[in-house]
Amino acid sequence: MRFAAHRITRVLAASGVVAALVMTSACGTGSSTGGSSTSDSGGKVELTFSGWVPNIEKAVDLWNQKNPNIQVKFTRVASDAQLNFGTQIDAGSAPDIIQMDQYKFPNLVIDQQVQDISQYVKDTKSDFIDSAWNVVTYGGNQYAVPQDSGPVAMMYRKDLFEQYGIEVPKTWDEYVAAAKKLHEANPDVYIAQFSPNEEEMFVQDIYQAGGSYLDSDGEKWKVTINDKKTTAKVAERWQELFDGGLLKTEQMWTPEYWSDVNAGKIATIIRASWFPVLLQENAPDLSGKWAVAPTPSDSGDGPYANTGGSVDAVTTLCKHPAEAAKFITWLNSDPESLKILISEGGLFPAAKAGYDLDELNQASDYFGGQKVNDVYIAAAKNVISKGKMGPELATASTSMRDELTKVSNGEQTFAQALDNDAAILKKAIKSKGLEVE
């Protein structure tokens, strides 16, 4: 059963942290309606697990071979299925373990639908990068195990930079200067695209600057996406690039977008670690023309952004949280499992053990023989970790797309988009009965 909203607020205040939600029945009790975990007289535990990582079944099969007394039955679902997990938990029909996007996961913590597994996983903190561990930690307690991560780096057309005599920018000031020089040399070439439907490309710069959608003073949530201390410089930079005609406005993932990329109209793409393979698939004729460099930063040496990934959580229906926590810890940190998740699942792991594996450190013919993940690994180790996860981030993301569309139409500025998005997020949090300023 969920706590009432006023109870959640009191727990938040008592913890003195962003989202302390202490489960009253977290350890081994489960729902009265029963989960799908079973244990026979011989002590064998059976767990159910739903997720969408490609070929993760192979890792599950490996676990089952190694652990005959803790068997996991995996069911593949589309990523959109996670939107129904909350309802399924309330109905008593959800699996024991669920994969969740890190931005959708906090609502399940707030609604008391996933278990506090701290006692089983707290000693594994050093196995994961800090930014990923922070995502699953609320009030000093852990409510999931990180699965993958999304450190950000800059893909750039090295042939165009060489052709026009432009140095690869290390700072944001150098990036803006490169944008001007590039477009002046060839008006058909832009430093990057502006895609209102891919708000993360804008928000990731806010993360890098130390901003986030939310924070907490221990008493209530605080919407910070429009905090001028961290967001003003980002909004001003994007506004300068946009007003100067230095960005190619085009919705991402469309045929028109990929046409621009293939035509050499876009010189840089600043995106997370999962994007290089998509670039290779959608612009195969540009093989050898792209390279990867660290994202520009104010200092020229980071820190960098992490756009996040997914987590594996134990629902309140699970009657064997210790065994479930043991499985998801192994799944996301054991080298044998990581090899599968990296090479066949396409994940960039949140676990540090993955960074030394050959599967993550392959040279890419497409990127001219470069080991592109070297850049992403370095970024992952230097990620700013000030951001907080919290309620209604999916609402905020949808709203941000709408607000950026208004920017693209000349109806408002980037700074105004942030203010409007903040107001919408605040309203959404209030609608859940939570205190927010």
SULDASUL-V289461 format. One record per pair of residues at least 6 apart in sequence whose ideal C-beta (glycine too) atoms are under 7 Angstrom apart, sorted by the first residue. I is the first residue (numbers start at 1). J is the second residue. If there is no record, write none. Layout:
I,J ; I,J
This chain:
2,111 ; 2,112 ; 3,112 ; 5,432 ; 5,433 ; 5,434 ; 8,21 ; 8,110 ; 8,434 ; 9,434 ; 9,435 ; 11,20 ; 11,21 ; 11,22 ; 12,19 ; 12,20 ; 13,218 ; 13,219 ; 15,139 ; 16,218 ; 17,139 ; 17,140 ; 17,216 ; 17,218 ; 18,138 ; 18,216 ; 18,388 ; 18,390 ; 19,106 ; 19,109 ; 19,110 ; 19,138 ; 19,139 ; 19,216 ; 19,390 ; 20,138 ; 20,139 ; 20,141 ; 21,109 ; 21,110 ; 21,112 ; 21,138 ; 21,139 ; 22,116 ; 23,112 ; 23,115 ; 23,116 ; 26,115 ; 26,116 ; 27,119 ; 27,321 ; 28,319 ; 28,320 ; 28,321 ; 28,322 ; 30,316 ; 30,317 ; 30,318 ; 30,319 ; 31,92 ; 31,316 ; 31,317 ; 33,92 ; 34,92 ; 35,96 ; 35,317 ; 35,318 ; 35,319 ; 36,48 ; 36,95 ; 36,96 ; 37,45 ; 37,46 ; 37,47 ; 37,96 ; 37,318 ; 37,319 ; 37,320 ; 38,46 ; 39,45 ; 39,320 ; 43,69 ; 44,69 ; 44,71 ; 45,69 ; 45,70 ; 45,320 ; 45,323 ; 46,71 ; 46,73 ; 47,70 ; 47,72 ; 47,96 ; 47,97 ; 47,320 ; 47,323 ; 47,324 ; 47,327 ; 48,73 ; 48,75 ; 48,95 ; 48,96 ; 49,60 ; 49,72 ; 49,73 ; 49,74 ; 49,95 ; 49,96 ; 49,97 ; 50,75 ; 50,77 ; 50,95 ; 50,98 ; 50,99 ; 51,77 ; 51,99 ; 52,76 ; 52,77 ; 52,78 ; 52,79 ; 52,99 ; 53,341 ; 53,345 ; 53,347 ; 54,344 ; 54,345 ; 54,346 ; 55,340 ; 55,344 ; 55,345 ; 56,74 ; 56,341 ; 56,345 ; 57,74 ; 58,340 ; 58,344 ; 59,331 ; 59,337 ; 59,340 ; 59,341 ; 60,72 ; 60,74 ; 62,336 ; 62,337 ; 63,72 ; 63,327 ; 63,330 ; 63,331 ; 64,71 ; 64,72 ; 70,323 ; 70,326 ; 70,327 ; 72,327 ; 75,95 ; 82,98 ; 82,100 ; 82,101 ; 82,104 ; 85,94 ; 85,98 ; 85,108 ; 86,107 ; 86,108 ; 86,111 ; 86,113 ; 88,94 ; 89,113 ; 89,315 ; 89,316 ; 89,317 ; 92,317 ; 94,315 ; 94,317 ; 95,315 ; 96,314 ; 96,315 ; 96,317 ; 96,318 ; 96,324 ; 97,312 ; 97,314 ; 97,324 ; 97,328 ; 98,313 ; 98,315 ; 99,147 ; 99,310 ; 99,312 ; 100,108 ; 100,310 ; 100,311 ; 100,313 ; 101,310 ; 102,135 ; 102,308 ; 102,309 ; 102,310 ; 102,311 ; 102,389 ; 103,308 ; 103,393 ; 103,394 ; 103,397 ; 104,394 ; 105,144 ; 105,311 ; 105,313 ; 106,389 ; 106,390 ; 106,391 ; 106,393 ; 107,391 ; 108,114 ; 108,313 ; 109,138 ; 109,143 ; 110,391 ; 112,316 ; 113,315 ; 113,316 ; 114,143 ; 114,144 ; 114,313 ; 114,314 ; 114,315 ; 114,316 ; 115,314 ; 115,316 ; 115,318 ; 115,321 ; 116,141 ; 116,143 ; 117,142 ; 117,143 ; 117,314 ; 117,321 ; 117,325 ; 118,141 ; 118,142 ; 120,321 ; 120,322 ; 120,325 ; 120,326 ; 121,142 ; 121,145 ; 121,325 ; 121,329 ; 122,142 ; 124,329 ; 124,333 ; 125,133 ; 127,333 ; 127,351 ; 127,352 ; 127,353 ; 128,146 ; 128,350 ; 128,351 ; 128,352 ; 129,149 ; 129,350 ; 129,352 ; 129,380 ; 129,381 ; 129,383 ; 130,385 ; 131,306 ; 131,383 ; 131,385 ; 132,146 ; 132,149 ; 132,350 ; 133,146 ; 134,385 ; 135,146 ; 135,308 ; 135,311 ; 135,389 ; 136,142 ; 136,143 ; 136,144 ; 136,145 ; 136,146 ; 136,311 ; 143,313 ; 144,311 ; 144,312 ; 144,313 ; 145,311 ; 145,312 ; 145,328 ; 145,329 ; 145,332 ; 146,311 ; 146,332 ; 146,350 ; 147,309 ; 147,310 ; 147,311 ; 147,312 ; 147,332 ; 147,347 ; 147,350 ; 148,309 ; 148,310 ; 148,347 ; 148,348 ; 148,349 ; 148,350 ; 149,306 ; 149,309 ; 149,348 ; 149,349 ; 149,350 ; 149,380 ; 150,272 ; 150,273 ; 150,274 ; 150,306 ; 150,307 ; 150,308 ; 150,309 ; 150,348 ; 151,272 ; 151,273 ; 151,304 ; 151,306 ; 151,376 ; 151,379 ; 151,380 ; 151,383 ; 152,204 ; 152,270 ; 152,271 ; 152,272 ; 152,295 ; 152,304 ; 152,305 ; 152,306 ; 152,307 ; 152,379 ; 153,292 ; 153,293 ; 153,294 ; 153,295 ; 153,375 ; 153,376 ; 153,379 ; 154,268 ; 154,270 ; 154,292 ; 154,293 ; 154,294 ; 154,295 ; 154,296 ; 155,268 ; 155,269 ; 155,276 ; 155,279 ; 155,290 ; 155,292 ; 156,168 ; 156,267 ; 156,268 ; 156,290 ; 156,291 ; 156,293 ; 157,264 ; 157,267 ; 157,289 ; 157,290 ; 158,289 ; 158,290 ; 158,291 ; 159,289 ; 160,189 ; 160,264 ; 160,267 ; 161,168 ; 164,181 ; 164,182 ; 164,185 ; 164,186 ; 166,178 ; 166,181 ; 166,182 ; 168,293 ; 169,175 ; 169,178 ; 169,296 ; 170,296 ; 170,300 ; 171,296 ; 171,297 ; 171,298 ; 171,300 ; 172,237 ; 172,296 ; 172,297 ; 172,298 ; 174,296 ; 175,296 ; 176,237 ; 176,240 ; 176,241 ; 178,191 ; 179,191 ; 179,241 ; 179,246 ; 180,244 ; 180,246 ; 182,189 ; 182,191 ; 182,267 ; 183,189 ; 183,190 ; 183,246 ; 188,265 ; 189,264 ; 189,265 ; 189,267 ; 190,246 ; 190,247 ; 190,248 ; 190,265 ; 190,266 ; 190,267 ; 191,246 ; 191,267 ; 191,268 ; 192,247 ; 192,266 ; 192,268 ; 192,269 ; 192,270 ; 193,247 ; 193,248 ; 193,250 ; 193,257 ; 193,260 ; 193,266 ; 194,242 ; 194,247 ; 194,249 ; 194,408 ; 195,201 ; 195,250 ; 195,251 ; 195,252 ; 196,251 ; 196,401 ; 196,404 ; 196,405 ; 196,408 ; 197,251 ; 197,252 ; 197,401 ; 198,252 ; 199,397 ; 199,400 ; 199,401 ; 199,404 ; 200,307 ; 201,270 ; 202,238 ; 202,404 ; 203,400 ; 204,305 ; 204,307 ; 205,234 ; 205,305 ; 206,230 ; 206,231 ; 206,234 ; 207,305 ; 207,306 ; 207,384 ; 207,387 ; 208,295 ; 208,297 ; 208,303 ; 208,304 ; 208,305 ; 208,384 ; 209,230 ; 209,231 ; 209,233 ; 209,234 ; 210,230 ; 210,384 ; 210,386 ; 211,224 ; 211,225 ; 211,227 ; 211,230 ; 211,231 ; 212,224 ; 212,386 ; 212,387 ; 212,388 ; 213,224 ; 213,225 ; 213,390 ; 213,393 ; 213,396 ; 213,425 ; 214,221 ; 214,222 ; 214,223 ; 214,224 ; 214,388 ; 214,390 ; 215,222 ; 215,224 ; 215,388 ; 216,222 ; 216,388 ; 220,435 ; 220,436 ; 220,437 ; 221,390 ; 221,429 ; 221,434 ; 221,435 ; 221,436 ; 222,436 ; 222,437 ; 223,422 ; 223,425 ; 223,426 ; 223,436 ; 225,231 ; 225,396 ; 225,418 ; 225,421 ; 225,422 ; 225,425 ; 226,418 ; 226,419 ; 226,422 ; 231,418 ; 235,414 ; 235,415 ; 235,418 ; 238,414 ; 239,413 ; 239,414 ; 241,247 ; 248,260 ; 248,265 ; 248,266 ; 249,408 ; 250,256 ; 250,257 ; 250,260 ; 251,257 ; 258,282 ; 258,283 ; 260,266 ; 261,283 ; 262,283 ; 262,285 ; 262,286 ; 269,275 ; 269,279 ; 270,295 ; 272,307 ; 273,348 ; 273,373 ; 273,376 ; 274,346 ; 274,348 ; 276,292 ; 276,372 ; 277,346 ; 279,290 ; 280,366 ; 287,365 ; 287,366 ; 288,368 ; 290,367 ; 291,367 ; 291,368 ; 291,370 ; 292,367 ; 292,370 ; 292,372 ; 292,375 ; 293,375 ; 294,302 ; 294,304 ; 294,375 ; 294,378 ; 294,379 ; 295,304 ; 295,305 ; 295,379 ; 297,303 ; 297,304 ; 302,382 ; 303,382 ; 303,383 ; 303,384 ; 304,379 ; 304,382 ; 304,383 ; 305,383 ; 306,383 ; 309,350 ; 312,328 ; 312,331 ; 312,332 ; 314,321 ; 314,324 ; 314,325 ; 318,324 ; 330,337 ; 331,337 ; 332,350 ; 332,351 ; 333,351 ; 333,353 ; 335,353 ; 335,357 ; 338,349 ; 338,351 ; 338,353 ; 338,354 ; 338,357 ; 339,357 ; 339,359 ; 341,347 ; 341,349 ; 342,349 ; 342,354 ; 342,357 ; 342,359 ; 342,360 ; 343,359 ; 348,376 ; 354,360 ; 355,377 ; 360,373 ; 361,371 ; 361,373 ; 362,371 ; 363,369 ; 363,370 ; 363,371 ; 364,370 ; 364,372 ; 391,429 ; 391,432 ; 391,434 ; 392,425 ; 392,428 ; 392,429 ; 392,432 ; 395,424 ; 395,425 ; 395,428 ; 396,421 ; 396,425 ; 399,421 ; 399,424 ; 399,425 ; 400,421 ; 403,417 ; 403,420 ; 403,421 ; 404,417 ; 406,412 ; 406,417 ; 407,413 ; 407,414 ; 407,417 ; 426,436 ; 429,436 ; 430,436
